[in-house]
């Protein structure tokens, strides 16, 4: 096993979350090549779960999916 230690300074909270999410994406990408990466940082599970959600918990992202068709009213002129 090989170990890398990263010391990150000067980041805001949102930058830190983005940094952790990008490391998580790298971890997922390398997994298919047999590389197992372990990330350790406080609140990592919370950061990853919030950063990888698709807005299911937010009202603003819930939109009714439309099939693109609008109702059409047909006039019957052949009586």
Secondary structure, DSSP 8 states (H G I E B T S, - for coil): ---------S--HHHHHHHHHHHHHHHHHHHTTT-------TTHHHHHHHHS--STT-GGG------S-----------
